[in-house]
Amino acid sequence: MSGGLVLYDVPGPRARRRQVILAIVVGLAAAGLIALVLHRLNAQGQFEAKLWDPLVNPSDKNFAAVWGLIGDGFVNTMKAAALAIAFSLSLGTVIGVARLMLGRWTRIPLVGFIELFRGLPVVISIFFASRVLPDLGVDLSGWPGGEGLWFVVIGLTAYNSVILAEILRSGVNALPKGQSEAAVAIGLSRLQTMGIILLPQAVRIMLPALISQLVVILKDTSLAAVLGVYPEMLNAAKYIYLNLDNPIQALFVVGTIFVVINFALSKLAGWVERRLSRSKRSPGQDTDDEVRYITDTAELAQ
């Protein structure tokens, strides 16, 4: 067969024509829906200047105060996201490595821990941290940033660390088994094999998935606004529209900021994935490089 591998039937002229017609119909329906929404918003006065000026007009008396609140919320959002990402990556790596290295029976409690927090909604994890920890006598009010910050970080870390652990575990399991055997054969311990041979390669393989999960962590910081435990960006928007009576406008601006940040991170994940795809080489060459890599790494470790 001369052509490339085809996993589906190539559509003929009639099928392509139907696809074009369907795309046009869907596009017109979407345009009509958007026009209807805009018309209803306009009828309710949602495009009046008094609602938008505090957000877009620098000469408005509330402009500086509004963007001061949004700026503080942005900083708090980035702070919570950065801490949650750092702790989730660290704890996730420990959990993932432990699950890979522990025996069948000794890892049962760890698997139970992973399944518990993976099945819990993130908002419940944050709520648990903010309500249960104080009842247990855990006082975080003296910690840098205040207790609200750490409630969010603990809740996000509890959920995302187990997700990242499973991503790393999948990356390690995707590597050729011969690498572990070769590393042990030249004198590396299991921990050395995991730390300097397998884990770096697993991170490289799963980097797009890891970055995508970091995007999720950033978005999940907004759940703090539901509980009112931390003044992040969505909470700032809530404070703005409660005082200026412009919820659609305030949420639109804050939502746009989230979209821009997450779009940039998603583009970064796509760029990393393309770079990694271009760096793949032939199987024979990969095998030679694997042997050389393991040997060189073992010499450095000894």
C-alpha positions as CSV (number, residue, x, y, z in Angstrom):
1,M,0.0,0.0,0.0
2,S,1.6,3.3,-1.1
3,G,-0.4,5.8,1.0
4,G,-0.1,6.5,4.6
5,L,-2.0,4.7,7.3
6,V,-5.7,5.8,7.2
7,L,-7.8,5.1,10.2
8,Y,-11.1,6.4,8.8
9,D,-13.0,6.6,5.5
10,V,-12.0,9.6,3.5
11,P,-15.2,11.6,2.8
12,G,-16.3,11.9,-0.8
13,P,-17.6,15.0,-2.6
14,R,-21.2,14.6,-1.2
15,A,-20.0,14.0,2.3
16,R,-17.7,17.1,2.1
17,R,-20.6,19.1,0.8
18,R,-22.8,18.0,3.7
19,Q,-20.0,19.0,6.1
20,V,-19.8,22.4,4.6
21,I,-23.5,22.9,4.8
22,L,-23.6,21.7,8.4
23,A,-20.7,24.1,9.3
24,I,-22.6,27.0,7.7
25,V,-25.8,26.1,9.6
26,V,-24.0,25.8,12.9
27,G,-22.1,29.1,12.3
28,L,-25.3,30.9,11.5
29,A,-27.1,29.5,14.5
30,A,-24.2,30.5,16.8
31,A,-24.2,34.0,15.2
32,G,-27.9,34.3,15.8
33,L,-27.6,33.2,19.4
34,I,-24.8,35.7,20.0
35,A,-26.9,38.5,18.4
36,L,-29.9,37.5,20.6
37,V,-27.8,37.7,23.7
38,L,-26.3,41.0,22.8
39,H,-29.8,42.4,22.0
40,R,-31.1,41.3,25.4
41,L,-28.1,42.8,27.2
42,N,-28.5,46.0,25.3
43,A,-32.3,46.1,26.1
44,Q,-31.4,45.8,29.8
45,G,-28.9,48.6,29.6
46,Q,-25.8,46.5,30.2
47,F,-23.8,48.5,27.6
48,E,-24.3,51.8,29.4
49,A,-21.2,53.8,30.0
50,K,-21.8,54.1,33.8
51,L,-21.4,50.3,34.1
52,W,-18.2,50.0,32.0
53,D,-16.4,53.3,32.8
54,P,-15.0,52.1,36.2
55,L,-13.3,49.3,34.3
56,V,-12.3,50.8,31.0
57,N,-12.2,54.6,31.4
58,P,-9.1,56.0,33.3
59,S,-10.9,59.3,33.9
60,D,-13.7,57.6,35.9
61,K,-13.4,58.4,39.6
62,N,-13.6,54.6,40.5
63,F,-11.1,53.4,37.9
64,A,-8.0,53.5,40.0
65,A,-9.7,51.8,43.0
66,V,-11.3,49.1,40.8
67,W,-8.0,48.2,39.1
68,G,-6.2,48.4,42.4
69,L,-8.6,45.7,43.7
70,I,-8.2,43.6,40.5
71,G,-4.4,44.0,40.7
72,D,-4.3,42.9,44.4
73,G,-6.6,40.0,43.4
74,F,-4.3,39.1,40.5
75,V,-1.2,39.1,42.8
76,N,-3.0,36.9,45.4
77,T,-4.2,34.5,42.7
78,M,-0.6,34.2,41.3
79,K,0.7,33.7,44.9
80,A,-1.7,31.0,45.7
81,A,-1.2,29.3,42.3
82,A,2.6,29.4,42.6
83,L,2.6,27.9,46.1
84,A,0.1,25.3,45.2
85,I,2.1,24.3,42.1
86,A,5.3,24.1,44.0
87,F,3.8,22.0,46.8
88,S,1.8,19.8,44.4
89,L,4.9,19.1,42.3
90,S,7.0,18.2,45.3
91,L,4.4,16.1,47.1
92,G,3.2,14.6,43.8
93,T,6.8,13.5,43.0
94,V,7.2,11.8,46.4
95,I,3.8,10.1,46.2
96,G,4.4,8.9,42.6
97,V,7.9,7.5,43.4
98,A,6.6,5.9,46.6
99,R,3.8,4.1,44.7
100,L,6.2,2.9,42.1
101,M,8.8,1.6,44.6
102,L,6.7,0.2,47.4
103,G,5.7,-3.4,47.4
104,R,2.2,-4.7,46.4
105,W,0.9,-4.8,50.0
106,T,2.8,-1.8,51.5
107,R,1.4,0.6,48.9
108,I,-2.2,-0.2,49.6
109,P,-2.6,2.8,52.1
110,L,-1.0,5.1,49.6
111,V,-3.3,3.9,46.8
112,G,-6.3,4.5,49.2
113,F,-5.0,8.1,49.9
114,I,-4.6,8.7,46.1
115,E,-8.1,7.5,45.3
116,L,-9.7,9.4,48.1
117,F,-8.3,12.8,47.1
118,R,-8.6,12.1,43.4
119,G,-12.3,11.5,43.9
120,L,-13.0,14.6,46.0
121,P,-14.0,17.8,44.3
122,V,-11.4,20.5,44.8
123,V,-13.9,22.9,46.5
124,I,-14.5,20.2,49.2
125,S,-10.8,20.0,49.8
126,I,-10.5,23.7,50.3
127,F,-13.6,23.7,52.5
128,F,-12.2,20.9,54.6
129,A,-9.0,22.8,55.1
130,S,-10.8,26.0,56.1
131,R,-13.3,24.4,58.4
132,V,-11.8,21.3,59.8
133,L,-8.2,22.4,60.4
134,P,-9.2,25.2,62.8
135,D,-11.4,22.7,64.7
136,L,-8.4,20.4,65.0
137,G,-6.5,23.2,66.7
138,V,-4.3,24.0,63.6
139,D,-3.7,27.8,63.7
140,L,-2.4,29.2,60.4
141,S,-3.2,32.8,61.1
142,G,0.4,33.6,61.9
143,W,1.7,32.1,58.6
144,P,3.0,34.5,55.9
145,G,0.0,35.6,53.7
146,G,-2.6,34.7,56.3
147,E,-4.6,31.6,56.9
148,G,-6.9,32.2,53.9
149,L,-4.0,31.8,51.5
150,W,-2.9,28.5,53.2
151,F,-6.4,27.1,53.3
152,V,-6.5,27.5,49.5
153,V,-2.9,26.1,49.0
154,I,-3.6,23.1,51.2
155,G,-6.9,22.3,49.5
156,L,-5.3,22.6,46.0
157,T,-2.3,20.7,47.0
158,A,-4.3,17.8,48.4
159,Y,-6.1,17.3,45.1
160,N,-3.5,18.2,42.5
161,S,-0.6,16.4,44.1
162,V,-2.2,13.0,43.6
163,I,-3.1,13.9,40.0
164,L,0.5,14.9,39.3
165,A,1.7,11.7,41.0
166,E,-0.4,9.6,38.6
167,I,0.9,11.6,35.6
168,L,4.5,10.9,36.7
169,R,3.7,7.3,37.4
170,S,2.2,6.9,33.9
171,G,5.4,8.5,32.4
172,V,7.7,6.1,34.3
173,N,5.6,3.1,33.3
174,A,5.7,4.2,29.6
175,L,9.5,3.9,29.6
176,P,11.2,0.7,28.3
177,K,11.6,-1.9,31.1
178,G,15.1,-2.6,29.9
179,Q,16.3,0.8,31.2
180,S,15.6,-0.3,34.8
181,E,17.3,-3.7,34.3
182,A,20.3,-2.1,32.6
183,A,20.7,0.5,35.4
184,V,20.5,-2.2,38.1
185,A,23.0,-4.4,36.2
186,I,25.7,-1.7,36.2
187,G,25.3,-1.1,40.0
188,L,22.7,1.5,40.5
189,S,20.3,1.1,43.4
190,R,16.5,1.2,42.8
191,L,16.3,4.7,44.2
192,Q,19.2,5.9,42.1
193,T,17.6,4.3,39.0
194,M,14.4,6.1,39.7
195,G,15.9,9.5,40.6
196,I,18.5,9.9,37.9
197,I,17.4,7.6,35.1
198,L,13.6,7.1,35.0
199,L,12.1,10.2,36.6
200,P,13.9,12.8,34.4
201,Q,12.7,11.0,31.3
202,A,9.2,10.6,32.7
203,V,9.0,14.4,33.3
204,R,10.1,15.0,29.7
205,I,7.5,12.6,28.3
206,M,4.7,13.9,30.4
207,L,5.6,17.6,30.4
208,P,2.6,18.7,28.2
209,A,0.2,16.9,30.6
210,L,2.0,18.4,33.6
211,I,1.7,21.9,32.2
212,S,-2.0,21.3,31.5
213,Q,-2.5,20.3,35.1
214,L,-0.8,23.5,36.2
215,V,-3.3,25.4,34.2
216,V,-6.0,23.6,36.2
217,I,-4.4,24.7,39.4
218,L,-4.4,28.3,38.3
219,K,-8.1,28.1,37.4
220,D,-9.1,26.3,40.6
221,T,-7.8,29.2,42.7
222,S,-11.1,31.0,41.9
223,L,-12.9,28.4,44.0
224,A,-11.7,30.3,47.0
225,A,-14.3,33.0,46.1
226,V,-17.1,30.4,46.6
227,L,-16.1,30.0,50.2
228,G,-14.9,33.6,50.8
229,V,-11.7,32.5,52.4
230,Y,-9.1,34.4,50.3
231,P,-9.2,37.7,48.4
232,E,-8.1,36.4,45.0
233,M,-9.2,37.8,41.7
234,L,-12.7,36.5,41.5
235,N,-13.3,37.6,45.1
236,A,-12.1,41.1,44.0
237,A,-14.7,41.1,41.1
238,K,-17.4,40.2,43.6
239,Y,-16.5,43.1,45.9
240,I,-16.5,45.4,42.8
241,Y,-19.9,44.5,41.5
242,L,-21.5,44.5,45.0
243,N,-20.5,48.1,45.3
244,L,-20.9,49.3,41.7
245,D,-23.8,47.0,40.7
246,N,-22.1,45.8,37.5
247,P,-21.7,42.0,37.9
248,I,-21.6,41.2,34.2
249,Q,-18.9,43.8,33.4
250,A,-16.7,43.0,36.4
251,L,-16.9,39.2,35.8
252,F,-16.3,39.8,32.1
253,V,-13.0,41.6,32.7
254,V,-11.8,39.2,35.4
255,G,-12.8,36.2,33.2
256,T,-10.9,37.7,30.3
257,I,-7.8,38.0,32.4
258,F,-8.1,34.3,33.4
259,V,-8.6,33.4,29.7
260,V,-5.5,35.3,28.6
261,I,-3.3,33.7,31.3
262,N,-4.6,30.1,30.7
263,F,-4.4,30.6,26.9
264,A,-0.7,31.5,27.2
265,L,-0.1,28.5,29.4
266,S,-2.0,26.2,26.9
267,K,0.1,27.6,24.1
268,L,3.2,26.9,26.1
269,A,2.0,23.3,26.6
270,G,1.4,22.9,22.8
271,W,4.8,24.4,22.0
272,V,6.5,22.0,24.4
273,E,4.6,19.1,22.9
274,R,5.7,20.0,19.4
275,R,9.3,20.4,20.4
276,L,9.3,17.0,22.1
277,S,7.7,15.4,19.0
278,R,10.3,16.9,16.7
279,S,13.1,15.6,19.0
280,K,12.0,12.0,18.6
281,R,14.4,9.8,16.6
282,S,14.6,6.3,15.1
283,P,14.2,3.3,17.4
284,G,17.7,2.0,16.8
285,Q,19.3,5.3,17.5
286,D,17.2,5.7,20.6
287,T,18.4,2.3,21.9
288,D,22.0,3.2,21.5
289,D,21.4,6.6,23.2
290,E,19.6,4.9,26.1
291,V,22.6,2.6,26.7
292,R,25.0,5.5,26.5
293,Y,22.8,7.7,28.7
294,I,22.5,5.0,31.5
295,T,26.2,4.3,31.4
296,D,27.2,7.9,31.6
297,T,24.7,8.6,34.4
298,A,25.9,5.7,36.4
299,E,29.5,6.9,36.2
300,L,28.5,10.3,37.4
301,A,26.5,8.8,40.3
302,Q,29.4,6.7,41.5
